[in-house]
Structures are given as C-alpha cells and as structure tokens.
Amino acid sequence: MSDVRIETGPELTPPSLWYLLLGLALAAVVTVLGITITSSATELRPDLVRLHRIGLSPGTLRRIVVWQSVTIAALAALLGTAAGWGLTAARNWPGDIPVVMDWTAVSAVTALTIILGAVYGALAAPRRLGNNLNRTEA
C-alpha cells in the first residue's frame, strides 16, 4: 500500500462561506433598516402635517424624521452587537474561552449603520407638506 493520498477539500471553504453569510446578513440589514425607517416616516406623516399646521417649519419636520431614523438605526446597531456578543458567548460557554471582540470593527459597523439610518431618514423625510390632512390619512 502506498503512502500517497489524494484529499479533496470542501466545495466551499469556511472563510468563503463566512463571507457569503456576512454578505447576506449585510443585505438583510440594509433592506430591513430601509423598510423600517420608511414605514416609520410614513406612519409619522399625519403628525407632521399637524405640526406643520401649528407652525413648525419644513426643515424642523425633516430633522424630526432624520433624528427618529438615527435613533432606530442606533438601537438596531446596539441590539445587533449585543446579540452577536451573546451568541458568541453562548457558543464558547461550556469551555472557558473568553469572548474577544474587535472593537474597532464593531465601532465602524455601528457608525456605518447610524450613517445609513440618517441617509434613509433624509430620503424618507417629506419634501412638501400640505395643510390638507385628508390627503395623508387616506
């Protein structure tokens, strides 16, 4: 018997699989964050019309929507970080393996999520608000 063996590796190596899953997770985050922020801005529109009637400027109303979007994105980033840390800790729990996180990468992803939320908020903010409430609640 010969000592020569031919081994074939897996079709998808683990690093490429992880990058594929991270790419899918990024696409899901971008999509869900966009849907959440635009839905929130749409739901807020009748209240914005009322606030416009009592004298708030359109710029102030746009800032309200942007800050609401930034808050939603910050909460999503915070909960995502906590969930990632919790899942990693749960996986390493039986052994005494410490959870070490790259805080620079976590901070960068959190900042990019908040910036994306601000961009979505600016895009979802109303441009023109009429005084007719019936058009917005139909």
C-alpha positions in Angstrom: 0.0 0.0 0.0 1.2 3.4 -0.9 1.6 6.4 1.4 0.2 8.8 -1.2 -3.3 10.1 -0.6 -5.3 12.5 -2.6 -7.6 14.6 -0.5 -10.2 17.0 -1.8 -11.3 19.8 0.4 -14.9 21.0 0.9 -16.5 22.7 -2.0 -16.9 26.0 -0.1 -14.1 26.7 2.3 -15.1 28.1 5.7 -13.8 31.6 5.1 -15.7 31.9 1.8 -18.8 30.6 3.5 -18.5 33.1 6.3 -18.1 35.9 3.7 -21.1 34.7 1.9 -23.1 34.7 5.1 -21.8 38.1 6.1 -22.8 39.4 2.7 -26.3 38.0 3.1 -26.6 39.5 6.6 -25.5 42.9 5.3 -28.1 42.8 2.6 -30.7 41.8 5.2 -29.7 44.7 7.5 -29.8 47.3 4.7 -33.2 46.0 3.5 -34.8 45.7 6.9 -33.4 49.1 8.0 -34.7 50.8 4.9 -38.2 49.2 5.3 -38.4 50.1 9.0 -37.3 53.7 8.5 -39.6 54.4 5.5 -42.5 52.7 7.3 -41.9 54.8 10.4 -41.7 58.0 8.3 -44.9 57.2 6.5 -46.6 56.5 9.8 -45.4 59.8 11.2 -46.7 61.9 8.3 -50.1 62.8 9.7 -48.5 64.0 12.9 -46.0 66.0 10.8 -48.9 67.7 8.9 -50.4 68.7 12.3 -47.1 70.0 13.5 -46.8 72.0 10.2 -50.2 73.5 10.8 -49.2 74.8 14.2 -46.2 76.5 12.8 -43.1 74.2 12.6 -41.0 74.8 9.6 -40.5 72.1 7.0 -36.8 71.9 7.9 -37.6 71.2 11.5 -40.0 68.5 10.4 -37.3 66.9 8.2 -34.9 67.0 11.2 -37.6 65.2 13.3 -37.7 62.3 10.7 -33.9 62.2 10.4 -33.4 62.0 14.2 -36.1 59.3 14.5 -34.3 57.3 11.8 -30.9 57.8 13.5 -32.4 56.6 16.8 -33.9 53.5 15.1 -30.5 52.7 13.5 -28.6 53.2 16.7 -30.9 50.8 18.6 -30.6 48.3 15.8 -26.8 48.5 15.9 -26.8 48.2 19.7 -29.1 45.2 19.7 -27.2 43.6 16.9 -23.9 44.0 18.8 -25.4 42.6 22.0 -27.0 39.7 20.1 -23.6 38.9 18.4 -21.8 39.0 21.6 -24.4 36.9 23.3 -24.4 34.2 20.6 -20.6 34.1 20.6 -20.5 33.8 24.4 -23.2 31.1 24.3 -21.2 29.1 21.8 -18.0 29.4 23.9 -19.8 29.0 27.2 -19.0 25.4 28.3 -15.3 25.9 27.8 -13.5 28.8 29.4 -12.9 30.6 26.2 -13.1 34.4 26.6 -15.1 36.4 24.0 -12.7 38.8 22.4 -14.3 41.4 20.1 -12.5 43.7 17.6 -14.0 47.0 19.0 -12.6 49.0 16.1 -14.7 46.8 13.6 -17.7 46.9 15.9 -17.5 50.7 16.2 -17.1 51.0 12.4 -20.1 48.9 11.7 -22.2 50.7 14.3 -21.2 54.1 12.8 -21.9 53.0 9.3 -25.3 51.7 10.4 -26.2 55.0 12.0 -25.0 56.9 8.9 -27.1 54.6 6.8 -30.1 55.4 9.0 -29.5 59.1 8.7 -29.3 58.8 4.9 -32.6 56.7 4.8 -34.2 59.3 7.1 -33.2 62.1 4.8 -34.6 60.3 1.8 -37.8 59.4 3.6 -38.4 62.9 5.1 -41.3 64.7 3.5 -40.3 67.4 1.0 -43.7 69.2 0.8 -46.4 69.1 3.4 -49.8 70.5 2.6 -52.3 71.7 5.1 -54.9 69.2 4.0 -54.8 66.2 6.3 -57.2 64.1 4.3 -54.6 63.5 1.6 -52.2 62.0 4.1 -54.6 59.7 6.0 -56.4 58.2 3.0 
